[in-house]
């Protein structure tokens, strides 16, 4: 049995266009607020298309890793599957995606996408389904224990190209596709986390289709201030760490540095969520 710290962060369109202070705050928060997690699932790192690039890497990740090393002596690596231009939704030429930061002692064994051929993520051209971020599935190893993390950034709650009803329908289709993938590939037979910005409440069909696979949510151990976002100024929980029975939740924390209007350390509009846990392979 090993002990890990897992985190999820929506970085709110963080890219090479972001000012140095904001990038610095993001890196500092990883160390000081999240206590240098073993694996960080990050959503909404972006990148600008350069010349005729066929895929667009989030080069800001290199800047973050450099800050973590030079200023905090923390060695992190970054992994992603770079999207094609204008294929992942969000603002024009921002090209946001899901990615992972992971500490040097953690080894990345496999990286793949879920639903990369599905209209639920690619869009269908009719306007009912729009382009959206593709979930990223990784297998990591620490010492002799392997564990899986699915990083999600499901369809946003509202969009200029869809009604809220259409967005919700797409989100539900996305989560069901992920749930089916988990079942079809027997992922519950091994330590599994499903994390990220789900853009819905825990009681929603979106979250329940995942929870009903046998996944628990880290937020259920919290007693107060259970939110990661303020939607029309009302606090709401949109970001989650779900986990299966191979994982024991020791402590969960939502760090309210971004939704606190008095914070001088904000770098996003979502609060990060972190879970300290024990994990085993048997």
LOSEDO-292498 format. One line per 5 residues: number of its first residue (from 1); their letters; for each residue x, y, z of N, C-alpha, C, O. Coordinates in pm, whole numbers. Each point is the difference from the previous one (the first is absolute). Example, Ala and Ser with C-alpha at 12.3 -4.5 7.8 and 13.67 -1.06 7.14 Angstrom:
2
1) AS) 1319,-569,780,-89,119,0,90,120,0,104,-2,66 ~ -139,107,-138,82,119,6,-77,109,73,51,111,17
***
This chain:
282
1) XXXXX) 84,-120,0,-84,120,0,88,124,0,98,8,73 ~ -135,89,-155,76,124,-9,-92,120,28,-122,-12,-4 ~ 184,125,33,-75,123,26,27,100,-112,115,24,-38 ~ -224,34,-13,11,96,-110,-85,123,29,-95,-5,78 ~ 131,114,-142,-83,120,2,-40,29,-145,85,21,-86
6) XXXXX) -216,-21,60,-56,20,-133,-75,132,-2,-73,32,95 ~ 89,46,-202,-68,130,-8,-62,19,-138,43,-61,-98 ~ -145,146,93,-57,43,-127,-17,152,2,-43,58,99 ~ 79,5,-212,-2,146,-11,-51,40,-139,54,-46,-101 ~ -155,130,95,-35,68,-124,76,133,-1,-24,87,83
11) XXXXX) 115,-73,-177,91,115,-2,-56,121,-74,67,103,-8 ~ -189,-114,-47,-70,115,-59,79,68,-112,40,116,12 ~ -17,-191,-121,64,56,-119,139,55,27,34,110,-43 ~ 46,-187,115,138,39,27,86,-42,-118,0,-116,-40 ~ 75,213,-15,83,-30,-116,117,95,-10,28,76,93
16) XXXXX) 42,-81,-207,118,85,-15,-35,148,-4,87,86,17 ~ -214,-54,-39,-47,139,2,-19,53,142,-11,121,20 ~ 7,-210,79,-25,41,139,121,74,55,114,-29,-35 ~ -141,126,123,112,76,55,82,-86,96,-50,-97,57 ~ 176,135,-41,94,-80,78,-46,-17,144,24,-104,62
21) XXXXX) -91,206,-7,-44,-8,139,-106,-108,18,0,-71,100 ~ -90,60,-196,-104,-103,10,59,-141,-9,-39,-89,75 ~ 132,71,-166,66,-131,-12,77,-33,128,-1,-114,45 ~ 65,214,13,73,-16,126,-95,-41,112,33,-89,79 ~ -150,152,-71,-98,-34,104,-46,-144,-14,-16,-71,100
26) XXXXX) -4,28,-224,-43,-138,-23,106,-98,52,-33,-94,72 ~ 159,117,-107,107,-89,44,15,3,152,15,-105,62 ~ -18,224,-3,14,13,145,-113,-74,73,24,-64,102 ~ -145,73,-156,-113,-67,63,18,-151,2,-41,-65,96 ~ 100,9,-201,25,-144,-4,82,-43,121,-28,-104,61
31) XXXXX) 129,182,-26,89,-36,110,-58,40,135,-5,-82,93 ~ -39,207,-81,-36,53,132,-143,-35,41,-25,-27,118 ~ -68,27,-210,-140,-28,34,-36,-148,-14,-73,-54,82 ~ 125,-10,-185,-35,-140,-26,104,-98,55,-20,-121,-7 ~ 130,175,61,104,-83,63,65,-96,-99,27,-116,33
36) XXXXX) -1,164,-153,75,-73,-102,-57,-139,-28,62,-100,33 ~ -181,95,-93,-64,-130,-26,84,-91,-88,84,44,-78 ~ -110,-173,92,67,-99,-84,-43,14,-145,83,-3,-91 ~ -214,19,70,-57,16,-133,-102,114,5,-80,8,92 ~ 85,79,-191,-94,111,-12,-69,-11,-135,66,9,-104
41) XXXXX) -196,-27,105,-79,6,-123,-37,145,-22,-66,62,83 ~ 108,-7,-196,-24,142,-28,-87,11,-125,19,-71,-98 ~ -115,162,105,-85,31,-114,22,147,-39,32,85,83 ~ -50,-58,-210,6,137,-55,139,61,0,14,121,12 ~ 89,-203,-26,125,55,-54,-22,11,-150,-58,-89,-62
46) XXXXX) 104,200,3,-23,23,-142,126,32,-74,108,11,58 ~ -123,5,-189,114,34,-83,-46,69,-128,-109,-28,-50 ~ 191,116,-1,-28,71,-125,60,-76,-117,110,-54,9 ~ -183,51,-120,52,-66,-119,113,82,-59,-11,122,-14 ~ 120,-187,-20,118,65,-58,21,-54,-140,12,-121,-19
51) XXXXX) -8,210,-78,17,-36,-141,-107,-102,-38,-119,25,18 ~ 160,-139,-71,-97,-99,-47,3,-127,85,-7,-110,-53 ~ 17,127,185,4,-115,89,-127,-84,-13,-110,54,-7 ~ 126,-185,4,-113,-91,-9,-59,-29,137,-120,-27,12 ~ 203,32,92,-46,-11,138,70,110,81,107,49,-38
56) XXXXX) -170,-11,149,49,117,73,31,-36,144,-90,-31,78 ~ 217,34,-44,44,-33,134,-20,118,95,10,116,-41 ~ -37,-145,167,-12,104,103,140,30,53,43,-59,99 ~ 27,150,-164,138,30,39,10,64,137,106,0,62 ~ -218,56,-12,3,58,134,34,-105,105,52,33,107
61) XXXXX) -79,-161,-137,35,-108,94,150,-5,23,45,-30,111 ~ 34,59,-215,145,3,16,42,111,97,89,-18,82 ~ -156,134,-94,30,112,90,-32,-37,145,74,33,92 ~ -187,-102,-73,-41,-39,134,100,-99,60,40,14,116 ~ 1,-113,-195,99,-97,49,132,67,33,67,-38,96
66) XXXXX) -29,138,-174,125,72,26,-8,77,130,96,-1,78 ~ -208,69,-53,-17,73,126,3,-96,118,64,27,102 ~ -133,-140,-114,-4,-98,108,140,-50,34,31,-22,117 ~ 52,4,-219,136,-48,23,90,110,56,66,-20,102 ~ -63,136,-168,98,103,35,-35,75,128,90,40,74
71) XXXXX) -218,-21,-46,-38,79,117,-42,-85,119,7,45,114 ~ -53,-169,-140,-51,-82,110,69,-136,10,-34,-81,87 ~ 131,56,-175,76,-126,0,-91,-123,-7,25,-102,64 ~ -130,115,-142,-95,-109,-21,9,-44,-146,-19,81,-91 ~ 47,-210,68,15,-50,-136,-133,-62,-46,-44,-102,53
76) XXXXX) -16,165,-152,-125,-48,-58,17,-21,-151,79,69,-65 ~ -154,-164,13,-13,-20,-143,-143,33,-41,-90,6,84 ~ 71,16,-214,-133,31,-52,-31,-91,-117,87,-29,-83 ~ -213,-18,76,-43,-87,-110,-135,45,-51,-88,39,77 ~ 71,-44,-208,-127,33,-64,-4,-67,-136,102,-51,-48
81) XXXXX) -218,50,-14,-13,-31,-142,-52,128,-64,-117,36,16 ~ 203,32,-88,-30,135,-49,-116,-4,-99,-4,-87,-87 ~ -90,180,99,-114,3,-91,33,62,-135,98,74,-15 ~ -182,-105,-84,7,70,-128,-55,142,20,-76,24,93 ~ 115,69,-179,-50,137,15,-152,8,-1,-67,-61,-83
86) XXXXX) 14,138,176,-143,30,10,-87,-125,10,-111,-4,-52 ~ 163,-100,120,-76,-125,9,-53,-29,139,-72,-98,19 ~ 106,183,80,-29,-37,138,-97,94,70,-16,-7,122 ~ -50,94,-198,-94,92,62,73,114,68,121,15,-12 ~ -198,67,84,61,114,68,17,118,-93,-50,0,-113
91) XXXXX) 122,101,161,19,123,-76,84,-26,-126,75,-96,-8 ~ -91,184,-91,68,-15,-128,152,1,18,56,85,70 ~ 9,-182,-135,146,-14,-2,63,-9,139,112,46,21 ~ -185,-106,73,54,-26,134,40,-147,12,99,-33,65 ~ -177,-55,-129,36,-141,-13,27,-67,136,107,-57,22
96) XXXXX) -206,66,67,16,-58,134,-7,-152,-7,-54,-57,-95 ~ 109,-7,198,6,-147,4,16,-49,143,19,80,92 ~ -27,-212,-74,31,-66,127,145,-45,-2,51,-42,-104 ~ 16,50,219,139,-43,9,33,-43,142,-82,13,90 ~ 202,-64,-72,46,-46,131,138,57,32,91,-5,-83
101) XXXXX) -77,61,204,130,20,61,22,-117,96,-92,-40,71 ~ 213,-13,-67,28,-110,93,146,8,46,89,37,-75 ~ -70,-74,202,132,9,61,97,-100,-62,-41,-99,-60 ~ 170,127,75,103,-79,-67,-1,-145,43,34,-89,-79 ~ -73,63,205,0,-139,47,-119,-81,-53,-4,-122,16
106) XXXXX) -91,190,-78,-115,-66,-62,34,-28,-146,48,88,-71 ~ -73,-209,25,29,-37,-138,-131,-9,-80,-97,-61,44 ~ 98,123,-160,-115,-8,-91,16,-124,-86,96,-11,-77 ~ -190,-82,88,7,-125,-76,-77,7,-130,41,-58,-101 ~ -154,128,102,-85,3,-120,-83,128,1,-41,47,106
111) XXXXX) 16,8,-224,-81,120,-14,-89,-17,-123,49,-31,-109 ~ -179,50,127,-94,-19,-110,-121,90,20,-22,52,110 ~ -56,-35,-215,-123,76,6,-120,-93,1,6,-113,-47 ~ -116,163,104,-126,-74,3,-102,78,-83,-21,119,23 ~ -41,-185,-119,-104,64,-79,52,93,-108,-72,90,-43
116) XXXXX) 195,-111,-2,58,90,-99,-67,-8,-136,20,87,-85 ~ -102,-191,63,-72,-14,-126,-149,26,16,-78,-21,-94 ~ 37,65,211,-142,17,28,-47,143,-21,71,95,33 ~ -191,-82,-89,-58,134,-17,-26,68,134,-17,121,5 ~ 13,-199,102,-20,59,134,114,93,37,-19,91,80
121) XXXXX) 137,-113,-138,115,87,25,41,80,-124,49,112,13 ~ -68,-170,-131,42,68,-123,-103,102,-47,34,92,-73 ~ -160,-108,116,-109,78,-55,-59,-72,-120,65,-86,-60 ~ -188,122,25,-68,-70,-109,-31,87,-121,-62,-46,-95 ~ 106,171,100,-21,87,-114,-138,63,-6,-21,95,-77
126) XXXXX) -73,-144,155,-137,51,-3,-22,113,101,-98,73,-8 ~ 190,-60,103,-17,97,106,-57,-61,127,6,62,106 ~ -61,-185,-116,-52,-64,120,116,-41,91,-6,21,121 ~ 110,-80,-180,122,-31,72,112,87,-57,16,12,-122 ~ 61,50,211,110,86,-41,134,-63,36,5,-93,80
131) XXXXX) 102,143,-140,134,-49,32,28,19,148,-37,101,59 ~ 103,-201,1,24,1,144,132,-73,28,55,-66,-88 ~ -6,80,211,126,-62,37,-13,-152,9,-101,-51,49 ~ 201,-20,-97,-2,-146,3,64,-48,130,110,44,33 ~ -176,-135,41,58,-50,125,133,-72,-24,20,-65,-102
136) XXXXX) 69,79,198,133,-57,-9,15,-108,106,-21,24,119 ~ 56,-144,-163,16,-115,90,148,-34,12,68,-22,-101 ~ -19,17,223,141,-30,24,13,-116,98,-80,-16,92 ~ 183,-64,-114,41,-100,98,135,44,55,96,17,-75 ~ -89,0,206,122,41,68,50,-114,88,-76,-89,37
141) XXXXX) 204,94,-4,57,-97,93,84,73,104,77,90,-32 ~ -95,-131,157,82,52,110,48,-120,80,-81,-75,54 ~ 211,58,-48,58,-123,57,-56,-119,-78,15,-7,-121 ~ -80,-87,190,-52,-118,-70,-152,5,-18,-62,-102,-29 ~ 4,218,45,-146,14,-11,-35,85,-122,52,111,-17
146) XXXXX) -141,-163,-67,-53,75,-113,-139,51,32,-77,-66,70 ~ 45,184,-120,-133,56,19,-38,81,-123,87,48,-74 ~ -217,-32,52,-52,68,-118,-67,131,40,-60,11,107 ~ 70,88,-195,-70,126,19,-65,40,-131,67,9,-103 ~ -198,15,106,-72,56,-115,-26,146,30,-67,34,98
151) XXXXX) 121,53,-182,-11,144,17,-109,52,-94,10,-14,-122 ~ -116,74,180,-116,43,-78,-18,152,7,26,62,102 ~ -71,-6,-212,-51,138,-1,-125,-3,-87,5,26,-120 ~ -118,-58,183,-123,-23,-74,-59,130,-51,42,109,40 ~ -140,-121,-128,-58,116,-69,-43,106,100,-61,-32,102
156) XXXXX) 91,156,-132,-29,110,91,-150,17,22,-81,-44,-82 ~ 46,108,193,-140,13,39,-79,90,-94,-120,-20,-18 ~ 186,116,-42,-67,87,-96,100,40,-107,121,7,25 ~ -170,19,-144,87,33,-112,-76,82,-101,-123,-10,-10 ~ 195,91,-64,-65,84,-100,-55,-83,-117,-89,46,-71
161) XXXXX) 140,-168,52,-40,-81,-114,-111,-100,32,-51,-66,-91 ~ 13,53,216,-99,-97,41,-94,59,104,34,98,67 ~ -151,-158,-54,-83,30,115,53,-79,119,79,-93,-17 ~ -122,129,137,41,-73,119,-49,-144,-7,68,-92,47 ~ -187,72,-105,-54,-135,-14,88,-84,-91,26,-117,30
166) XXXXX) 20,174,-140,88,-74,-91,134,-32,67,53,-110,-15 ~ 1,209,89,128,-22,68,-13,-112,103,90,-84,13 ~ -201,83,59,-21,-105,101,-13,-138,-66,54,-98,49 ~ -126,93,-161,-14,-127,-73,136,-51,-45,28,-119,9 ~ 56,210,-57,133,-40,-44,85,-48,117,71,-100,-11
171) XXXXX) -79,171,123,74,-39,121,-41,-140,45,84,-82,36 ~ -214,56,-39,-49,-132,41,52,-110,-93,37,-108,45 ~ -35,138,-175,52,-97,-96,149,-24,24,48,-114,-8 ~ 26,220,38,143,-14,26,27,-88,122,83,-91,-6 ~ -153,118,115,25,-77,122,-41,-146,-18,65,-89,54
176) XXXXX) -171,64,-129,-40,-138,-23,102,-73,-86,26,-118,20 ~ 33,190,-116,104,-61,-82,120,-39,85,59,-106,-20 ~ -22,193,115,111,-32,91,-35,-118,89,82,-89,21 ~ -205,87,31,-46,-112,83,5,-130,-78,43,-103,52 ~ -88,105,-178,3,-121,-84,143,-45,-24,29,-120,0
181) XXXXX) 60,215,-20,141,-34,-23,59,-69,123,76,-96,-12 ~ -110,147,129,47,-61,125,-47,-145,10,78,-88,36 ~ -204,64,-68,-55,-135,7,60,-92,-107,41,-112,30 ~ -35,161,-152,45,-84,-111,146,-39,13,41,-104,-51 ~ 38,186,119,143,-28,14,39,-46,140,118,-8,34
186) XXXXX) -220,-22,49,23,-55,134,93,87,84,85,-51,74 ~ -101,182,-85,90,90,72,-22,-3,151,88,38,76 ~ -205,-83,-34,-28,-7,144,73,-115,68,-3,-12,122 ~ 69,-72,-201,80,-109,58,135,47,50,78,-79,54 ~ -50,207,-70,127,59,40,-26,135,67,-109,55,-16
191) XXXXX) 205,-1,89,-20,132,60,-34,104,-107,72,14,-99 ~ -181,58,120,-50,93,-102,-50,130,62,-77,-1,96 ~ 123,112,-152,-53,133,31,-68,54,-126,52,-16,-111 ~ -166,80,127,-64,76,-108,-15,142,53,-76,23,94 ~ 147,71,-154,12,133,60,-24,108,-105,-1,-26,-120
196) XXXXX) -18,149,169,-3,113,-90,-120,91,19,-74,-11,98 ~ 57,100,-194,-110,95,-2,-117,-64,-74,0,-7,-123 ~ -99,-39,199,-114,-71,-58,-112,96,-43,-92,-40,-70 ~ 100,165,113,-97,102,-38,-144,-37,37,-94,36,-71 ~ 78,-107,182,-134,-34,47,7,-37,148,108,-18,56
201) XXXXX) -226,6,5,-8,-34,142,9,-151,21,-16,-77,-95 ~ 43,36,219,18,-142,26,-131,-78,-18,3,-118,-35 ~ -117,182,58,-130,-67,-15,-44,-10,-146,-100,-65,-29 ~ 173,127,-62,-39,1,-140,18,-137,-65,72,-85,50 ~ -139,67,-162,16,-122,-79,145,-16,-45,53,-110,-8
206) XXXXX) 9,224,-23,140,-1,-43,90,-69,102,76,-90,-35 ~ -85,131,161,87,-57,104,-47,-137,44,81,-87,31 ~ -212,66,-26,-50,-127,49,30,-116,-95,14,-113,45 ~ -4,139,-173,36,-108,-92,141,-50,28,31,-116,-30 ~ 54,202,86,135,-41,40,0,-61,139,61,-104,24
211) XXXXX) -130,170,69,-3,-49,138,-60,-140,7,44,-82,81 ~ -142,54,-165,-67,-130,3,88,-114,-51,-38,-117,9 ~ 155,150,-62,96,-104,-37,68,-58,123,73,-99,-10 ~ -96,161,126,65,-44,122,108,96,44,93,-37,71 ~ -106,162,-113,97,103,35,-54,89,110,-116,41,-2
216) XXXXX) 201,-10,99,-33,92,108,61,137,-31,93,11,-79 ~ -147,93,142,50,135,-24,68,54,125,-51,-12,111 ~ 167,73,-131,78,52,112,-75,109,76,24,20,119 ~ -114,52,-186,-67,113,66,-95,-46,110,-37,79,87 ~ -2,-206,-90,-95,-51,100,60,-6,140,-72,-14,98
221) XXXXX) 204,25,-89,65,2,131,10,141,57,42,18,114 ~ -79,82,-193,7,140,45,-128,40,70,-107,-56,-27 ~ 116,153,118,-115,39,80,-50,142,-29,-115,31,31 ~ 197,53,-90,-43,138,-23,80,60,-116,106,-52,-36 ~ -156,161,-21,61,70,-113,31,-97,-114,111,-3,-53
226) XXXXX) -213,-75,16,19,-104,-102,-36,59,-137,-109,-25,-53 ~ 199,101,-2,-19,59,-132,135,28,-62,101,15,69 ~ -99,-9,-202,124,30,-72,-18,113,-100,95,37,-70 ~ -217,18,61,-29,101,-102,-117,84,49,-79,-44,82 ~ 70,166,-134,-116,83,31,-73,31,-130,49,75,-85
231) XXXXX) -167,-135,71,-82,12,-119,-107,105,25,-89,-21,82 ~ 99,134,-152,-86,115,28,8,37,149,-101,28,64 ~ 224,-28,-12,34,38,138,-46,-101,105,18,23,119 ~ -76,-135,-162,-41,-105,94,102,-113,0,36,-50,-106 ~ 12,9,224,100,-107,5,-58,-133,-45,-112,-37,37
236) XXXXX) 189,-36,-118,-44,-128,-54,121,-91,-16,111,47,-27 ~ -132,-176,44,107,-99,-17,-5,-53,-143,-97,-63,-40 ~ 202,89,-36,9,-48,-138,120,-92,-23,5,-70,-101 ~ 91,71,192,125,-75,-16,2,-116,99,-40,16,115 ~ 87,-132,-161,-14,-121,82,125,-88,-9,74,2,-97
241) XXXXX) -55,-81,204,90,-114,-2,-83,-121,39,-38,-15,116 ~ 9,-71,-213,-70,-125,24,103,-112,5,103,7,-66 ~ -131,-110,145,98,-107,17,-70,-130,35,-112,0,50 ~ 179,-112,-78,-62,-131,26,52,-62,129,71,64,78 ~ -107,-191,-55,24,-63,130,146,-36,26,34,-40,111
246) XXXXX) 53,53,-210,142,-24,23,68,121,65,119,-3,29 ~ -196,109,-7,55,126,49,-72,41,127,-122,-8,9 ~ 198,51,90,-55,47,128,25,151,13,114,45,-5 ~ -220,30,22,10,145,16,43,31,143,-72,-30,95 ~ 190,90,-81,50,38,132,-40,143,36,-36,29,114
251) XXXXX) 43,60,-213,-34,140,24,-28,69,-133,77,-14,-95 ~ -185,90,89,-33,77,-120,-6,148,35,-40,38,111 ~ 81,46,-205,2,143,24,-36,75,-128,51,-31,-107 ~ -139,130,120,-23,97,-107,67,130,44,-31,54,106 ~ 122,-4,-187,77,118,36,-67,122,-65,8,18,-122
256) XXXXX) -73,64,202,-82,110,-54,82,127,-27,-33,108,50 ~ 137,-123,-128,83,117,-30,-48,75,-124,33,117,-19 ~ -112,-183,-64,-44,63,-125,-141,58,9,-29,101,-65 ~ -58,-163,143,-137,53,14,-11,104,111,-103,67,12 ~ 206,-53,68,1,101,107,32,137,-60,111,21,-51
261) XXXXX) -206,70,56,19,132,-60,113,79,65,55,92,-61 ~ -19,-127,182,107,72,71,137,-62,-21,100,50,51 ~ -95,-158,-126,128,-69,-20,89,80,-94,-46,54,-101 ~ 173,-46,135,97,65,-88,85,-105,-73,104,32,-59 ~ -149,-158,64,75,-109,-60,-78,-72,-110,42,-104,-49
266) XXXXX) -157,161,11,-86,-66,-98,67,-6,-138,65,95,-42 ~ -82,-208,-26,51,-17,-135,-105,-62,-92,25,-19,-119 ~ -144,-12,173,-104,-69,-76,-135,41,55,-8,79,94 ~ -101,-132,-153,-134,20,55,-52,-126,69,-111,0,52 ~ 190,-107,-51,-32,-123,71,100,-19,114,117,37,-12
271) XXXXX) -165,-94,122,90,-38,110,56,-139,-26,-70,-86,-53 ~ 195,62,89,56,-134,-11,-51,-92,110,-32,43,111 ~ 24,-170,-145,-43,-105,93,114,-101,11,57,-40,-101 ~ -23,0,224,110,-93,21,-42,-108,100,-75,27,94 ~ 125,-149,-116,-32,-111,89,128,-76,35,73,-44,-89
276) XXXXX) -49,28,218,106,-87,49,-62,-138,18,-106,-13,62 ~ 170,-90,-115,-63,-133,3,105,-110,10,119,21,-22 ~ -167,-136,57,80,-123,-6,-54,-84,-116,-121,-3,-25 ~ 213,-64,-43,-40,-75,-117,72,-134,0,118,-9,36 ~ -189,-94,-77,59,-134,-8,-44,-66,-129,-93,47,-64
281) XX) 158,-152,26,-30,-70,-125,-74,-131,24,-31,-72,-95 ~ 1,40,220,-69,-127,31,-123,27,84,-71,-93,37
***
